[in-house]
Amino acid sequence: MPVMAGGGLVMVSAVVLVAAAVVVAAARGGGESKRVLILERAFPVEERVGMEVIIAQDSARHARTLQSFAGGIVDFPVYGTSDPYVAGLYYTKVRLGSPPQEFNVLIDTGSDVLWVACSSCNDCPQNSGLGIALNFFDPAISSTVSSISCSDNICASLVQTSSAECSAEYNQCGYSLKYEDESGISGFYVNDLIYFDTILGTSLIANSSAPVVFGCSTSLFGDLTKSDRAYDGIFGFGKQGLSVISQLSSRGITPKVFSHCLKGEGSGGGILVLGEIMDSRIVYTPLVPSMPHYNLYLQSIAVNGQLLPIDPAVFTTTDKQGTMIDSGTTLAYLVEGAYDPLVTAITASLSPYVTPIVSDGKQCYLVSTSVTELFPPVSFNFAGGASLVLRPVDYLVQMGFSDGAAMWCIGFIKVENGDTTILGDLVLKDKIFVYDLAHQRIGWADYDCSLSVNVSITFGKDEFVNAGELIVSRGSSSSVPFKSTHQIMNFFLQHIFLYVGCLVLL
């Protein structure tokens, strides 16, 4: 990542005082021992310093300090699209091990484990129909990897949550996990470095790393073995302790909140940050407590402002029934008791210019003009007065053409033998979503995800300060750092001692 060098930042960098040597001095007054910080200039005051010298000085300092820095937000690039005929899912890149090995991993808020395919995997896809190169993690070439033994406390805690199993033969903490689509994985856990871009202030992005526990999968089954939409692994952003967001936030490396903005149009892409995107229009609803996933209290559904006649029992929240947010799901799944009234109300509200048809068992419509003008808005109303308002493109999917007209079909799938409503990327796209684990809530707001966003960053587990703008990580480019703002000077003056100097306690 390049470092933005605005005028204010360069000036501070050029004149900042750094400790060139450790100097021990004592000053006693009133019987107290005082702490003395002796500072010297990094560059002579009478000497002009070129930009390349300042950058070299910063780089050397970053290499010494950033790996242990605690605080700030983490920015990941976003690729993929919600279009089920292109990718149907969003993914990011992670770098693991030493030297770093890069992997394309699915962004999944419906699971907890970060896993990648292991070099010893026999049934893993060797190529991907998405046009991305598939890579395999090789523990043998990482100088920082360590295995998780059966006696490790981490393994013991995972076994209690059914996220791990132990191989007495190899003394390895392993796993065998199954997903909602009946696909699954098995392998073993390792501890190694994950590399990321930490935003430390309002314009500085720097490479950093931290050790995390993740899975090295040696066997895949189900749809994960197919090559048409193969990835290197899955990046679980769930609530449980094994998720990367939980691991990093528990050590104060990131705040206990993450956000995404998934771009629905064009080539897709978007924004993914371990931090809080700020927008005055965001509405929040509480998370259902003691649930493994991001479950919310759905209370009603409205079409064109009119509440649907749905039995309230349909929205009851229990450990086996409810509504969840899942970025690892392409479409959306609606329980039968809500699906039928919704489709009936949408169809009844349409003008004569729309022709309803049934295609392959799906409710579809032939449309000769924009669906935005012809279809009603749909509102999912949650606890706390938070409404998720869906545009027609948030609940319809274009399935091609028929008789010269575009055919759009309901993108919600009826769940006939289940009790869980799942809102996937069809619904989540083109909106800011904030997963505030610290306050046990989720918030959202409509947003053009190709634009920059305001992000609040942290320098402690609970202390948040206002920050500048983060530019979107587009599918065709890497993410860009915060823009310089008038806050840069104040920020560096307030936090200068976090970055420079030596403090000698007497």
N, C-alpha and C positions, 0 to 999 in steps of 0.2 A: 504494500500500500504506500502511495506517495504521501509525504507530509506536506500539508498546506502551510505555506510560509507567508502569512499576512504580515503587514508592516509592524503591527503591535507585537506579534510573536517574535519576529526577528530582533526587534529592539531589546526585548526582554532577554532573549538568548545571548545577545552580544554583550550585555552589561551585567549579567547575573553574576553574583559572587559565589564561588565554590571553594570548598576547603581543599587547598593544595597540599596540606600536610597536617598531621595530627599535632596539635599544640596543647600542651598541658599547662593550664594556668589556674591559680587559686586566688579568689578574692573573698575575703571574709569580712563581714560586717554584722555587728549585733550578735556575734556568736554563731551565725548561720553559715553553712557551706553553700556557696553559690555555684550554679552550673554555668560554664562559660563556653561559648561557641566562637571559635576564631575562624574568620573567613578571609580569603584572599581572592583577587580577581583571577578569572580564568585566562583573560587576555589583558595585556597592558593597556591602560587607559589612553595612552598617546598613540597606540598602534591601530591602524585600520585593519579589519579582519574580513576576509572574503566569505561569501556564502558557503562555499565548499568546505571551508575550515570549520564553520559553525555546525554544518550538517555532520561532518566527520566526528566532531566532539559529541554531538547528540547521539550518534550511532554507537559510539564506544560506550557511552553511559547507559544507553538502552540495553546493550548486550549484557551489562553487569547487573542491571536492576530489575528488568521487567518480568523475568520469570517468576520472581517472588512477589510481584506487586499485587496487592489485594484491593480491588475496587475498580469500578468502571463498567462499561457495557461491552458486550461481545457482538460483533457483526458477522453474519454468515451470508454468502451470496445465495440467491434463489434462482432456480431454473425450472423449466417445465411449465405446464399449462393445465387448466381445468377441462380443456376440450377432450372428451373421451375418445375422439378419433385421432388425436395426435399423441398425447401422453396420458392425459387424464389424472395426473398426479404432479406434485411439486417435489423437487429434491434440492439438496445442497451438497457442497463439497466439504469434507473433513480431512485433516491431515493427522496421521497417527504414527507414533513410533519415532525412533532416531536411527538413521535419518528419516524425515517424514515421508510416509507413504500416503498418497491421496486417494480418496474414495468418493464415489457418488452415492449418496444415501437418501432414501425417502424421508421426507419430513412427516412424522407421524405423532400426532397428539393422542392417539388412541392406545399407545403402548409405552413401555418404560425403558426398555433395553436399547442401548446403542450397540449394534453388532455389524460386523463386516464379514465377508466370506474369507475363510482361512485358506492358506496355501495347500493344506492337506485335504480340502474339500473335493470329494470325488464326483458328486452329482450336481455341482454348481454350474450354471450356464457359463459358457466360454465367450459368448458374444451377445450383444443386445440390439434388438430392433430399433431402439431409440437413437442409435448412432453414437453411443458413448462407449469408450473403451472400458472393459471390466478389469478390475484389479483385485488382487488377493493379498491379504495381510500375511506376511511371513515373520513370525516371532523370532526366527533364527537370525535375522539380519538387523533386528532392533537392539541397540545397546542399552536401552532403558526399560525394556519389558521385564515384568516379573509375573510369575504365575500366582494364582490364588489357590492355596492348598485347602484341603478339607477342614483342617483345624483353624483356619483363618476366621476371625470374628465376622468378617464380611460375608463369608460363605454361610456361616451359621445363621445370620440374620436373613439371608436370601432364601435359605431352605425353609424358614418359617413362613415366608410369603409365597412359597411354591414357585419362586423364580429360579431355583437352583436345585441341583442334585449332585451327589458326591460319588466319585469313582474311587473306591478304595484301592483298586489295582494300580491306578496311576497317581493317586493322591491329588486329584484335580477337582476343583469346583466347577462343575459343568451345568448345563441347562438343556431343557427340552421344552420349547414354547410353541403354543398353537394360537393362530390368529382366527378372527371371526369368519374368514372365508375358507377355513379348514386347511389353509397352508400352514407350514410350520418350519422350525429350525431346531437343530441341536448342535452343541459345541461346548467350549469351555471358556471361562472368564480369564482375562488377563488384566494387569494394571500397567498402563503405559501413558506416555504424554499425548495430549491433544493440543494442537496448535490453533490459535485463533488470533483475530485482530481485535485488540483492546482499544477502546476509545477513552483516552485518559484526559478529559478536559474538552475544550470546545473545538480543537482543531488537530489534535495529535492522535494518529493511529499508529500502533506499533505491534510487531509480532510478539506474541507472548505464548506461554504454554503452561499446562498444569497436568498433574497425573490424574487419570480417571480410570474407573473399572469399566470394561466393555467386553462384548462377546466376540469370540473368534469361532465362526460357525463352520463346522466340518460336514454338516449334512443339511440339505434342504428337501422339502417335499411339498406337494400341491402346486399351486400356481407359481410359487417362487422358483421352480425349476424351469419354467418356460422362458424362452429367450426373447419373445416379442417385446416385453416391457421390463427387461431385467435391469436391476440396479446392483451395486456392490453390497448393499445392506440397508438397514433401516435405522433412522435416528429417532429413538423414542423420546418424546417430550412429555411423558406422563407425570403424574403427581408423586409417584412412589420414590423411595430413597435411592434407587439405583439409576434413575434418569440423570442425565448429565446436568440438567438445570438444578436438580436437587443436590447433586454432588458438589457443584461449584458454588452454589449459593450458601450451602452449609459451612463452607470455609471462607465466606466473605469475598470470594473472587468476583462474583456477579451478584446483582440484586436478585431477590426471590420473585422474579417476574420476567416473563418474556412476551414478545409481541411479534405478530406477522401481518403483512399486507400482501396478499396474493393477487397479482395482476391477471385479470381474466381475458382481456382482449389481446389480439396480436400474438406476439411470440411468448407472452406470459412473463415469468420472472416475478420479481417483487422484493420484499424486504423481510428479513428475519433477524431480530436482535434479542439477545439476552439482556433485557432492559425494558423500560416502560415508554411506549410511544404516547405522546401527550397530544390531545385534541379536545377542545371545549365541547364538542358534540358527542363525545363518547358517553354511552349510557351503560350502567353496570347492573348485573344481577348476581345474587349469591350462588356459590357452588353448593351442591348438596353435600353435606358433611359425611365423612366416613365412607366415601365411595372411591373405588380405585381409579375411576375415569373422570373426565370433566362433565359431570352430570349437572343439569340445570332443572329448575322448576318451571316447566311449560304449563301455562294456565289456560290458554285459549288460542284460537286461530280465527282470523278475520279475513274476509275477501272484500275488497273495495270498502273497507271500514265497517262491514257488517259481520258480527260475530256468528260463527257457524254453530249449528245445533249439535254439538258433540257431547256425549256423556262425560261428565267430569271424571268418572272412574278411569277413563282412557289416559288421563294425565297424572294419575296417581304415581308417586315416586316411592319405590321400594328398592331392595337390593337386587331384584330381578326385573324391574320395570322402570322406565323413565326416558329421559331425553339426554343425549350426549353429543358433544362436539368432537369431530374426528377429522383432522386434516389428511389422514391416510385413506379416507374414503372418497371416491370420485363423485358419486351422485349423492342422493339423500334417500333415507329409508323412513317411511312413515307407517305407523301402526294402522291396521285396517279400520279401526273405529274412527280415525281422523282422516284417512286417505279418501274414502268414498264421499263424505260430505264436502271435502275440499275440491275434488275433481268436479262434482256436481255443481258446486257454486261457481267455479271458474267457467264451466261450459255454459251455464245459464246466463252469465253476464255478457257473453260475446255478441257482437253485432252480426247481421246477415252476411257481412263480408268474410266471415270465417266459417269454414266448413269442417265440422267435427267428423273424424273418421277413427276407426280402430285398426291399428297396424301391428301385426305380430303380438296381439294381446295388449298393446299399449294404447292409451287414449292420446290421440294425435289430432292435429288441426292443419288444414291447408290454408295458407295465408299468402296473399298477394302483395302485402305491404308490410311496414314495420310492425313487429309484435308489440313494441312499446306503446304504440297508439291504439292497439286493439284489445290488449289483455289487461286485466285489473292488477293492482298491487295486492300482495298477500302479506299479512302481518302475523308473526308468531309472537305472542305476548307472554313475557316471563315475569317471575316474581320481582318485586321492587319497581314495577312500572316500566321495565325495559322492553321495548318492542323491537324485534328484528324485522324490518320491512324489506320484502323481497320484490325486486323488479321482475317483469316477465322473464328476462334472461337468467334470473336466479332460480327459476323453477321449470323452465322449458329448455329442451335440447333440440337443436336442428338435426333432423335425421335424413336430410336430402331433399329431393323434389318429386312431385307427383302431379301429372297433368299441368305442368308449367307453373305450378305454385310451390312455394317452400313448405315443407312438412315439418312442423314443430310438435314435439311430443312432451308430455308431462315427464319431468326428470326425477320425480319422486317414485320410488319403488314401494309397492304395497307389501307390508310385512304381515303375512297371513297367519303365520304360526309363531309369532314372537311378540314381545312386549316393549321393545326398545326402539325409540325413534333416534336415528342417527343423521346428523346434519354434516354433510361432507363438503368438498370443495365447490360443488355447484352453488351452494348457499354462502360459503365463506369468502369467495372471491370478491375483489373490488371493495373490500372493507378492512379497516384496521381491527384487529382482534388483540386484546390485551388479556393475558392469563396472569392475574395478580394472585399468586399463591400466598404472599404475605398476608393479604386481607381476605383470602378465600372468595374471590369473585372473578367474573369474566366480564369484560366490556367490549363494545364495538361501536363503530361509526362508519358510514359510507365514505369511501375515499378513492381518489384516483391514485392507484399504487405505482404509477410511473413518476409521481411527484416526490419531492423531499418531505421528510417528516421531522417533527420536533421530538426529541428523546430526552428523558430525564435520566441522569447518570448518578451512580452512587459511589461514595468513597468509604462506605462502611455498610454494615448489614441493613441499617434502617435509615441512614442519612441520605436524602436525595437533594440534588441541586439542579437548578435549571441549566439546560444545555442548548446548543445551537441546532443546526439542521444536519440531518443525515440524508445523503443522496441515495436514491434507490439503487439496489444491486440488480441490474438488468440481466436478462438471460444471456446476452451477448457480451457482457463486460463484467469486470470485477467491481466491487463496491468502492465508493469514493468516500473520503473522510469528511468530518464535520467542516462546514464553512467557517472561516474566521469571522468573529463578531466583536463588538465593542466590549464583550465580557472577557476576552482573552487576557487583557492586561490585569484586570482585577482578579481573575482566577489564578494566574501565576503568582501574583503578589501574595494572595491569601494562602496558597499551598506550596510556596517555594521550598519550604523546609522538608516537604515530602520527597523532593527530588534531589536536593543538593545539600552539601555540608556534612560535617562530622561533629557529633555532640559528645563531649567528654564529661563524664560525671565525676565530680571530685568529692 
